Amino acid sequence: MKKIFLLFLLVPAIVFAQTKPVKIVRDDANKKIEVLVDGKPFTSYIYPGPDVLKKAVLYPVRTSTGTLITRGWPLDPRSGERIDHPHHVGVWFNYEDVNGHDFWNNSNTPPNPKAIYGTIVHTGIKSIKSGKNKGSLVVTADWLDKDGKIMLKETTTYIFQGTGNQRITDRITTLTAADEEVVFKDVKDGAFAIRLARQLEHPSTKAEIFTDASGVATKVPSLDNTGITGSYRNKEGIEGEDTWAKRSDWVNLRGKMGDEKISVAIIDHPKNVGYPTYWHSRGYGLFAANPYGQKVFSNGKEELNFKLAPNQSTTMRFRLVVTSGEVSDAEMNKLTADFAKVL
């Protein structure tokens, strides 16, 4: 009887860890694709066009309980948020210097009017697949130069899955150079990133000034730190903003929103350029992996300047894990090992 009783106690934990059905719903009228896990909204792929956003993004992103972990501003402002860096929206992939064009900082209010900006334009939906254990979305985009000429062709596959308390997004992006060589100049701002809700920022008692590659400074003021609980941790056990400019397989941001413990982690892939990536993990809510930028992170000891010949392709893979609850280092390492098996 004791053995049967113990087995019965274990059953809920097993059920809890089972993957949940994923439903992906196309909404052409509103230029978005909604992703539901276990019948609950998780995120949306939105492509409102260059008049609103200079790239397509995943926005917003929620935990399994429905808590919004992405910043609302500038699309849906919320009380107490920072209103810096209008180009930080949801979850995205782009870069600060591609053949001299800045895709990262481009928005309707760019920081440097004299800079040359590129735009990433959504061009199509290749496939949508819902499923009992996971769902997938394949979309295409063009990276355009200042004159509207195609610099890169992009095909991105999103794979969505989740359990009772966890949501996983794998982004697999293939970039193909058009008819000219493409150079990803070694700079700081890139490439796979999320801008987090205020509560998941690191507490800060001082104002900060961040300067981009063009020398343009953005002031990030000191704010009230009540309820601000974020703290980064990487695979090597380095904590907080010290994870910035360190190479690692993964970085996990831990924090709370209200009474809910939350983990937001990004995982690199062994087949990526620059693996293991350097991390652009800022305390004010920007959380990014930058495999192309090495010079600034290594104090000049390394420099990449990644190049694609005409018609040459490269594929980049990143995993975003959003958990309502805590995730141990051992669990992070397992998620990383599982992701390494993807492509």
C-alpha positions in Angstrom: 0.0 0.0 0.0 2.8 2.4 0.8 4.4 1.9 -2.6 1.1 2.5 -4.3 0.5 5.7 -2.2 3.9 7.0 -3.0 3.4 6.4 -6.7 0.1 8.3 -6.5 1.8 11.3 -5.0 4.3 11.4 -7.9 1.6 11.5 -10.6 0.7 15.2 -10.3 4.4 16.2 -10.8 4.6 14.1 -13.9 1.4 15.5 -15.3 2.6 19.0 -14.5 5.7 18.6 -16.6 3.9 17.3 -19.7 4.0 19.6 -22.7 0.8 21.5 -23.5 -1.0 22.0 -26.8 0.0 25.0 -28.8 -2.5 26.8 -31.0 -1.3 29.5 -33.5 -3.9 31.8 -34.9 -3.4 34.0 -37.9 -4.9 37.5 -37.8 -4.1 39.2 -41.1 -6.4 42.2 -40.5 -4.4 43.2 -37.4 -1.1 42.1 -38.9 -0.3 39.6 -36.1 -0.2 35.9 -35.3 -1.3 34.9 -31.9 0.3 32.0 -30.0 -1.7 30.2 -27.3 -0.3 27.5 -25.0 -2.8 25.4 -23.2 -5.5 27.7 -24.4 -3.9 30.8 -22.8 -2.2 33.7 -24.6 1.6 33.5 -24.6 2.8 35.9 -27.2 2.1 37.3 -30.7 4.2 37.8 -33.8 3.4 41.3 -34.8 4.3 43.0 -38.1 2.5 46.4 -38.1 4.9 47.8 -40.8 7.7 50.4 -40.8 5.3 53.3 -39.9 5.0 51.7 -36.5 8.0 49.3 -36.0 11.1 49.0 -38.1 11.0 45.2 -37.6 8.6 42.4 -36.7 8.8 41.3 -33.1 7.2 38.9 -30.6 5.1 41.1 -28.4 3.9 41.0 -25.7 5.3 38.0 -23.8 3.5 36.4 -20.8 4.2 33.8 -18.2 1.9 30.8 -17.8 -0.2 32.8 -15.4 -0.6 35.7 -17.8 1.9 38.1 -16.3 3.4 40.5 -18.8 7.2 40.2 -18.7 7.9 42.6 -21.6 7.9 46.4 -21.3 4.8 48.0 -22.6 6.2 51.3 -23.8 6.1 52.6 -26.5 3.2 50.5 -27.8 1.2 50.0 -24.6 2.7 52.2 -21.9 2.3 51.2 -18.3 2.7 53.2 -15.1 6.3 53.5 -13.7 8.0 52.2 -16.9 11.2 53.7 -18.3 10.6 55.5 -21.6 14.1 55.2 -23.1 15.2 53.4 -26.3 12.0 53.3 -28.3 13.5 50.6 -30.5 13.4 48.1 -27.6 10.1 46.4 -28.2 9.2 42.8 -27.2 11.6 40.1 -28.5 13.6 40.8 -31.7 16.7 40.0 -33.8 18.7 42.6 -35.6 22.1 44.4 -35.5 23.7 47.8 -35.1 26.0 47.9 -38.1 25.4 45.9 -41.3 27.2 47.4 -44.2 27.1 50.7 -42.4 23.3 50.5 -41.8 22.0 50.6 -38.2 19.1 48.2 -37.9 19.2 48.1 -34.1 18.5 51.8 -33.3 16.0 52.4 -36.0 12.6 53.7 -34.9 10.2 56.5 -35.7 12.4 58.6 -33.3 15.9 57.4 -34.0 18.6 58.7 -31.6 20.9 60.1 -34.4 19.1 61.7 -37.3 22.5 61.8 -39.2 23.0 58.0 -39.0 22.2 55.6 -41.8 19.3 53.3 -40.8 18.2 50.0 -42.2 14.7 48.5 -42.0 13.5 44.9 -41.7 10.3 44.4 -43.5 8.0 41.4 -43.0 7.3 39.8 -46.4 5.3 36.7 -45.8 4.0 33.7 -43.8 5.3 30.4 -45.2 3.7 28.1 -42.7 1.7 27.8 -39.5 1.3 24.6 -37.6 -0.5 24.0 -34.3 0.1 20.8 -32.3 -0.5 18.8 -29.2 3.1 19.3 -28.0 4.4 22.3 -29.9 3.6 24.7 -32.6 5.7 26.3 -35.4 5.6 29.5 -37.4 7.8 30.2 -40.5 8.0 33.8 -41.7 10.1 35.8 -44.2 11.5 39.3 -44.2 13.9 41.6 -46.1 16.7 43.6 -44.6 16.6 46.8 -46.6 19.2 49.6 -46.9 18.4 53.3 -46.8 17.3 53.2 -50.4 15.0 50.2 -50.0 17.4 47.8 -51.7 17.5 44.3 -50.3 20.7 43.6 -48.3 19.6 40.3 -46.7 16.8 37.8 -47.2 15.6 36.3 -43.9 13.7 33.1 -43.2 12.8 32.6 -39.5 11.3 29.5 -37.9 9.7 29.9 -34.4 9.0 26.8 -32.4 6.7 27.3 -29.4 6.2 24.8 -26.6 5.3 24.8 -22.9 4.5 22.9 -19.8 2.3 23.9 -16.9 4.6 26.7 -15.7 7.1 27.1 -18.5 7.0 28.6 -22.0 9.8 28.0 -24.6 10.4 29.8 -27.8 13.2 28.7 -30.2 14.1 31.2 -32.9 16.0 29.8 -35.9 16.9 32.6 -38.4 18.6 32.1 -41.7 20.1 35.2 -43.3 21.1 35.1 -47.0 23.2 37.9 -48.5 21.8 39.4 -51.7 24.1 40.3 -54.6 26.7 42.1 -52.5 29.0 41.1 -49.6 27.5 41.8 -46.2 29.6 42.7 -43.2 28.4 42.7 -39.7 30.8 45.2 -38.2 32.0 44.3 -34.7 29.9 46.6 -32.5 28.1 46.5 -29.2 24.4 46.5 -30.0 22.8 43.2 -31.1 21.4 40.8 -31.8 18.8 38.5 -30.1 17.1 40.6 -27.4 14.2 41.2 -25.1 13.2 44.4 -23.3 11.8 43.5 -19.9 9.1 44.8 -17.6 10.3 47.4 -15.0 9.9 44.9 -12.1 12.5 42.6 -13.7 15.1 45.3 -14.0 18.0 45.4 -11.6 17.6 47.9 -8.7 19.6 51.0 -9.6 20.3 54.0 -7.4 22.0 56.2 -10.0 21.3 57.6 -13.4 23.2 56.0 -16.3 24.4 57.3 -19.7 24.9 54.8 -22.6 26.6 55.8 -25.8 26.1 54.1 -29.1 28.6 53.5 -31.9 27.9 57.0 -33.4 28.6 58.7 -30.1 25.0 59.4 -29.3 24.3 59.3 -25.6 21.1 58.0 -24.1 20.3 59.0 -20.5 18.7 56.4 -18.3 17.4 58.1 -15.1 17.3 56.6 -11.7 13.8 55.6 -10.7 12.0 54.3 -7.6 13.2 50.8 -6.9 10.2 49.6 -5.0 9.4 46.1 -6.3 12.4 46.0 -8.6 13.9 42.6 -8.2 15.8 41.4 -11.2 19.2 39.6 -11.0 21.1 37.9 -13.9 23.0 34.7 -13.4 25.1 32.9 -16.1 26.3 29.3 -16.4 29.6 30.1 -14.7 27.8 31.4 -11.6 28.5 35.1 -12.3 25.7 37.3 -11.0 24.0 40.6 -11.7 25.3 43.1 -14.2 28.8 41.4 -14.0 27.3 39.0 -16.6 27.7 41.8 -19.1 30.6 41.3 -21.5 31.1 37.7 -20.4 30.9 34.6 -22.7 28.4 31.9 -21.6 26.1 29.3 -22.9 23.2 30.9 -21.1 22.1 33.7 -18.9 19.0 33.4 -16.6 17.3 36.5 -15.2 15.5 35.9 -11.9 13.0 38.2 -10.3 9.4 38.7 -9.0 6.4 40.5 -10.2 4.0 40.8 -7.3 4.1 37.5 -5.5 5.1 35.5 -8.6 8.6 34.3 -9.0 9.7 34.6 -12.6 12.7 33.4 -14.6 13.5 34.7 -18.1 16.5 32.9 -19.7 18.2 33.1 -23.1 20.2 30.1 -24.4 22.9 30.2 -27.1 23.5 27.3 -29.6 26.8 25.5 -30.3 26.4 26.0 -34.1 26.0 29.8 -33.8 28.7 32.2 -35.0 30.7 33.5 -32.1 29.7 30.7 -29.7 29.6 30.9 -26.8 28.1 34.4 -27.2 29.0 37.6 -25.3 26.1 39.0 -23.3 24.7 42.5 -23.5 22.8 42.2 -20.2 22.0 45.6 -18.9 20.3 46.2 -15.6 17.8 48.7 -17.0 15.9 45.9 -18.8 17.8 45.2 -22.0 18.7 41.5 -22.1 20.6 40.5 -25.3 23.0 38.0 -26.7 25.5 39.5 -29.2 27.5 36.9 -31.1 28.7 39.4 -33.7 30.1 42.0 -31.2 33.4 40.9 -29.6 35.8 43.9 -29.6 34.0 46.1 -27.1 33.2 43.1 -24.8 36.8 41.8 -24.8 38.5 45.3 -24.5 39.9 45.0 -28.0 41.4 41.5 -27.5 39.0 39.9 -30.0 37.4 41.2 -33.2 35.0 39.4 -35.5 33.6 41.5 -38.3 31.5 38.6 -39.6 31.1 38.5 -43.4 28.7 36.9 -45.9 29.7 36.6 -49.5 27.0 37.3 -52.1 24.2 34.7 -51.9 25.9 33.0 -48.9 23.8 32.1 -45.9 24.2 31.8 -42.1 21.8 30.4 -39.5 21.5 31.7 -36.0 19.6 29.8 -33.2 18.4 31.1 -29.8 16.1 29.8 -27.1 14.0 32.0 -24.8 12.6 30.3 -21.7 10.0 32.0 -19.6 9.1 30.3 -16.3 6.6 31.1 -13.6 8.8 29.9 -10.8 12.5 29.3 -10.2 14.8 27.4 -12.5 18.0 25.9 -11.1 21.4 25.8 -12.8 20.9 22.1 -13.4 17.6 22.7 -15.1 19.2 25.4 -17.2 21.9 23.0 -18.3 19.3 20.4 -19.3 17.4 23.0 -21.3 20.6 24.0 -23.0 21.6 20.4 -23.8 18.1 19.8 -25.3 18.4 23.0 -27.4 21.8 21.9 -28.7 20.0 19.0 -30.4 17.8 21.4 -32.4 19.3 21.7 -35.9 
